[in-house]
Amino acid sequence: MRPEEKSFPYAELKGLWPEGVRHDSKEWYISDAEFPEVMGMTKEEFRKLPKWKQTNKKKEMGLY
């Protein structure tokens, strides 16, 4: 399942892997509306971060 097709509440993704969600990209399954609340930035801003900063943020938020 692709993130564009389905989103999940952050609470369902934190530490868990709903069926069909790719383990290496859980953050993209958070809705566009909830993403800034959870990550403190938009998806576009997050996408621009260096990979190591993305990884650290995902670990911090329990998405890794």
N, C-alpha and C positions, 0 to 999 in steps of 0.2 A: 504494500500500500504506500502511495506517495503522499508526502505532507500536504500537497495542494488538494488532495482528494478528501482528507479527513484531518480534523484537529482534535486534540484531547485537552482537558483541563490539566493544568500543571500538577495538581494533586495526584492525578492518575499516572503521571509520567515520573514523578520524583521517586527514584529508587526502584521503579517497576518497569516492565516492558509489556505493554498491551500487545496482544496478538497483531502481527503485521507491521509493527513499528521497528524500524532499523535501529539497532543498538548504537550505532556510531553517529546518529543524527536525530536524537530524540528532541532536541531543542526546536527543530523546524516543525514539529507536530503541535507546538503550543500555538494557540490562535494569535492572529495579528493583534487583536485587542488586548490580550492578556500578556503578551510577550514583554512589553515595556514595564509592566508592573513587576514581573518576575525577574527579568534580566537587567532592568535599569536603563535600557536602550531599545531602539527599534531593531527589527530583524536586519534592516539594511546597515545600520551602524555596527551591529554584531558581525555581520558578514565581512565588513572592512577590517576588523581586528586581525592581527597576526594569529596564526593557528595556535600558538602556545597560549595566547591570552584567551582565545575561545575555549581551549581545553581547560584552563584554570577556572574560568567562569562556570563551565558546565560541571566541574567537580564541586565547586563551591555551592552550586544550586542543587546538587544531588541528581544530576542528569547524566552522569558518566558511569 
